[in-house]
């Protein structure tokens, strides 16, 4: 059955079944987003339990993110070629099995391997959940659906540390991963029963092995350079950074000649898509910064126990849940471009407050600023996702969604590695000029100050959008596949 027939058949099915299909996509977006950060609040405890250093347990987060980022563009293309529903079902099954392996891991090495496998399944789920919206719903409802999926992404990412802290306090660290098993089985059942059947929509082509390997090499070297040892400017770290840069340059050259590249140069010639990808990268960087730095400030800066940290961090997901659906409706009504800028502006203000208010107001100041950051993030996600996906040809939705998810996960890696390194540097007594909780507060001040500057850069990028360019984009044909 051709894709167009599949779309038509789906749109003619009862509204109740369409809602269940959207529920399956929402769950497929929520679970991998949740596991992006669920271990963050537990890293100090995991370091003690697994008898590992912080730099070693930090790879519980990074192994997952690196696996996602390396394969997410290929996952989108694979869905375009083999059928998005069947590839999504395979991704959910792999994610669920890997979550079980994480929960049963006997040591750190096995846990890291299982987390990397979990990231492979997550790459498929994140890339294809948004792509399937275009197949499942009429265009008039795309904004609301994207807003809902954006809220699921924001909810999962922000809920991770809070839920992880609560589970750690009550059940132990293994249940942070085992909780995905029943959720994964439910998502698999809903997707199998409610999503429309499909067939390959593009000619099969070879998997881009050189591009995938180079991407993994570049990202791995970059993450290692920022997590090995205590000095980022040590010779080994600088050498790894050089390897990462060289790998990135070589990747660009290889992709220009690849028969089946990870990304199509024709897509990146679209100015609006390039801007949206840069904005997604920068916003994801600062969001992961809040998820890495926040638990350490609450536990070491304010002296809260694990349960109190989890409860404090639950404010973020609560705000994301309340703001997600209204954000989607606002996008449908007022347009994606202005609300994308408004979301970035709110993030800039919220991060500035995070750098300043907790120093004087403590926990209250932190929570007030965090609420503004999370609400702005939900608005940005709904607007930016809609802006990217609304004007994409059906046969390119998987690839474009993969690029969007790739930029997001590049930002998450940068937030966990680069901004985490900045926080560690700013919290050192010789830099902060003080010890203990005051040093942690100083590190948070510097880190969120830099994060606010990154949002100023994002505002400049968003401000380059011209009304004349919008008019030109309206008449520009879709890029050829």
N, C-alpha and C positions, 0 to 999 in steps of 0.2 A: 504494500500500500504506500503510495507516495506520501511525502511529508504533508503536502497541502490537504490530501484526503484525511490524513491522521488528524490534522488540526481541526478540520471541519467536523469530523466525527466527535472530537472531544468537545467542541463548543456546542454540539447539539445534545450532549448527555445532560441528565438532570443536574440542577444547580447543587444539590446535596452532594453528588459524587464529585463535582468540581471542587467543592469546599474540602472534601476529604483528600483530593489530590494535592491541593495547596497545603493541607496539613502535613502530608508526607514530605513535600519539599521543604516545609518549614523545619520539620524535625531533622531532615538531612542537612540543613544549614546550621541548626542549633548545635548538634552534637560535636562536629569538628571545631566549631568556634569555641565551644565550652572547653574542649581539651587543649586549646591554644594556651590557656592560662590557668587551668585548674590546679596545676602543681606549684604555681608561684608561691602561694602562701605557705606551702609545706616544705619549701626548699631547705630552710634551716633545720627542720625536724628530720627530713630525709638525709641530710648530711650527717647527722648524729646516728640515725638508725642504720644507714648503709656504710658508716665509717668512711666517708668520703669528704673531700674538700668542697667548698662552695663552687669553685670553678668546675669541678667534676659533676656535681649534681645539677649545675646550670644547664648541662647538656641534655637533661631530661626534657627541658623546654626546647633547646636548640635542635636536637635530633629530629623532633617532630616537625618543627618549622622548616628545617632544611629539606626534609623529604617532601613536604607539601610544595615548597617553592620550586624545587627542582623539576617536579613532574606535573604541576598544575596546568601549564600551557599545553603540554602533550595530552593531558586528560581531556581538556576541552576539544582538542582536535580529534581524539579517539572517539569521543561521543558523536561528533559530526559525521564520522566515517562509518561507525558500526551501529549507530542507534543510541540515542541518549538514555532511553529508559533501561535498556539491557546493561549498558556500561555503569549507570548509576546503581543498579541492583548489585552488580559485582563489587562496586566500591563500598556500599553499605555492608555487605557480607564480610569483606576483608577488614574493614574498620572494627566490626563487632568481634571478629575472631582475634584481632590484634589486641583489642581492649582486654579480652579474657587472658591473653598471654601476659599483658602488663600486670594485671592483678595477681597472677600466679608466679611472676618472675622471682627466682631465688636470690638474685643479686643485681648489682648495678649494671654489669655488662649485659645481662639478659634483658633487663628493663630498657636499656638504651636501644637494643636491637628491636624489641617489641614496639617501642615508641616510633622508630623509623618505619616499621611496617604499618603501624597505625596511621602515620602520615601519608603513606601511599593511598590508603583508602580515603582519607580525608581530602586529598587532592582531587579525587574524582567527585566526591560529594560537593565540595565547594564550587568546583568549576561547572557542574552540570545542574545544580539546583536552580540557579538564576537562568541558565539557558533554556530550561524546560518551561519556564513561565510563558515565554513567547509561543510555545506549542500548546500550552494548556488553557490560556485565557485570551479573551479578545483584547485588542490593543487599547481600548478605552479603559480597561481595568489593569493595564500593565503597571502604571504608576503606583496604584494602591498595593498591588501584589509585591512590587519591588520594595516599596516602603515596609511592608510586613516582613519580607525576607531580610531587609536591612536591619530591621529591629531585632530579628532573630540572631543575626550576626553580632550586632552590638550587645544584645542580651547575653549571648553565650560568652563573648570575650570578657565582658565586665562581670558576669556572674561567676566565672571560673575561680578567681581567688576567694570569693566569699563562700561558695559551695565547697571548695577544697578545704578551707579552714574549718567549716562546720563538720564535714565528714571526717577530717583528721581528728578533731576533738572527740567525736562520738564513736567512730567505727574503725579508724586506722587508715593508713595511707593506701592500702590495696583497694579499698572500696571507692577511691576517687576514680579508678579505672573500671572496676567491675560494674559500676552503676550504668555504664554504657551498654552492657550486654542486653538487658531487657528492653532498653530504649532502641537499640539497634534492631532487635528482632521485630519490634513494633513498626519501626520505619520501613523495614524490608517488606513486611506484610502489606502495609498501606501502599507503598510504591508499586508492588506487584499487582495489587487488586485495582488500584485507582488511576494510575498513570496510563496514557494511551500507548498502545503497541506501536512500534516503529521499526523501520528497516534502515539500512545504510543510506545516507543522503548525499554522500560524496564518494568519489572513486577512491579505493583503498590505495595507500601509498606507504612507503617504508617509514618505520619509526626513526626519528632523528637521534640516533645513538650518539654521534659526535657532539651535537649541540647539548644533549642532556648531560653527558659526561663533563663537558666544559662548564656548564652552569653549576653542576654539583661541586666541581673542583674550585671554582671561583668563590662560591658562597661558603664552602667549608673552610677555605683558607682565610676568608674575611672573618668568619666567626671565631676561628682558632686564634687569629692575631689579636682579637680583643678579649679573649678569655684565658689565654695561657700566661701564667706568671702574674706578677704585680706591676710590671712596667710595660706599657703599651709601646714605648719607643725602644725597647730592647732589640738587639739585632735579629733575633729569631722572629719577633713579632713584625718588625719591618720587612723581613724577608717574606713572611706569609702574606702581608699586605701587598707586596710587589707581585707575588704569585696570583693573588686575587685580581689585581688590576690587569695583569697580562692575560689571564684567562678570560676576563671580560672583553678585552680588545679582540682576542682571537675568536671568541664566541660570535661577536658581531660580524667578523669576516666570514666565518664558516656559515652563518645563517644566510648571508647574502647569496651563497652558492648552493645551499641545500635544496634537494628536490622536495622535501617535506619539512620545512623549517618549523621551529617551535613557535615562531610568530611570523606573520606576513608583513614585509616592509610596506606594502600598499596600505594596510590598515593604519600603520603608524604615521603615514603622511597626512592623516586627518588631524588638523590642529586641535580640535575639541577633544578628540580621544587622547592625544598626547597630554593635554592639560589635565584631563580627568585622571589619567594614570599617575601623573606626578602628584596631584592632590591626594589621591588615595594612598600613595607611598608615604607622604609626609604626615598625613593624619594618622595612619596606622602606627607610624613611629612614635608619635606622642601618646597615643592610647596605650601601647605596650609599655611605655615609660611609666604611666600611672599604675599599671598592673604589676610592674616589677618593683618600683620604688615605694608605692603605697604600703604594702604589707610590712616592709622593713621599717618605715617611719612609724607606723602604728605600733609595732611590737617593740622596736628598740628605741625609737624616739619618744614615744608616749608610754611605753611599758605595759601595753595591753596584753592579756593572755590570748591563746589561740582562738578561743570561742569569741572573745570580744573583738578580735581582729576580723573574724568572719562576719559577725553581725554588723560591724562598721562598714565593711566592704559591700554588704548587701544593698546599701543605698543606691549604688550605681546601677545594678540590674533592675531595681524597682523603677528608677527613673527611665531607663531604656524601654521597659515594658510599657509604661504609661505614655511615652512619647512616640513610639514606633508607628502605630496605626494613624494617629493624627498627623504625623509628619508625612506619611504617604498621601493622605487626603489633601494636605496643603500643596504638595508637589503637583497633584492632578489639577488643582485649582489655580495656582499662581505660577506654575512653571518651575522647572528644575534648576535653571541657571541662577536666578536670584536667591533661591533658598539654599543652593550649594554654597554661595558666598556668605550668606547669613550664618550657616553652620560653621564655616571656617572662622568667621568673626567671633562667634560665641566661644569656640575653642580657644582662640587667642586670649580672650578676656578671662576665661575660666582658668587657663594655665598660668596667666599672670597672677591671678588670685591665689592659686596653689603655691606659687613661689613666695607669696607675701603673708597671706592671712594666717596660716598655721603657726607662724613665728610669734604672732601676738594673741591669737584666739585659740590655739591648740586644736583639739578634735573638732570643735564646732566650725572653726574656720576651714579645716580640711574638708569636712562633709559638705559645707555650703559650696565651696569651689568645685568639688567633685560632682555635685548635682548639675551645675552649669555645664561642665565638661561633657558629662554623659548625655544630657539632653541635646547639646549641640552636635555630638557625634551621631546620635540617632537621626537627626535632621539631615546632616551631611550624607550619611549612608543612603538614605532614601532618595535624596536629590541626585547624588552622583551616580548611583546605580541606574536610575531611570535615564539620566542624561546619556550614559554610555550605551544602554541596551535598546532604547526606543527606536533608534534610527539605524538598526543593523539588519542586514538581509537574513532571512531565516537560516540559510545554510552556513552563516558565519557566527551565529549566536554562541555556539560552544567555544569557538576559538576566541571570540571577544571576551566572553565571561572568564575564560582562562587567563587572558592578559590582565583583566581587572583583578582577579584573585592573585595573580603573580605579583602585581604591584603592591597589593595589600600585604602579602606575606613577606616581600622584601622589606617593607616598613616594619613589620613585626620583628623580623630578625634584627634590623637596625636598632629598634627600641630595646630589645632584650640584650643585645651585645654592646653596641656603641654607647647608648644612653645608660645602660647598666654600668659600663666601665667608667663613664663620667660621674655617676653617683658614687661609685666606689672610690674614685680619686677625690671627689669633693668631701667625702666623709672621713678621709684620713686625718688623724690628729695634726700632723705637720702642715696640712693644707688648711684645715678648718681653724687651727689655732686653739682647739679645745678637745676634750675627750667625751666619750659616752654619748648620751642622748643629744647633747648640743652639737656634736660632730655630725650625727645623723641628720639633724635639722639643717645644718649648713649644707650638707651634700644635697638634700632635697631642694633647698633654695636655689643652688646653682643649676641643678638638673632641670627643674621646671622653668627657670629663667631661659635656659637655652631652648626648651620646648616651645615656649611662647614666641621666641625669635623665629623658630621654624614655621610657626603659623603665620607670622608676618610675611615670610617668604611665600607661603601658600596664598595669602591674600594678593600678593603682587602677581602671582601666576594666574589666579582667577580673574584679576582685573584686566588681563590682556584680552579677554573675550570682547569682541567688538560687534556691534549690531550689524555692521556690514558683513562680517564674517558669518553671522547667523543667517542672513539673507542668502549668502553664497552657499552655505551648507544645505539650505532648504532645496536648492536646485541642483545640488551635486549628486550624481548617481552613486549608488553603493559601490564599494571597492569590489573588483572581481575576485572570485574565490581562487 
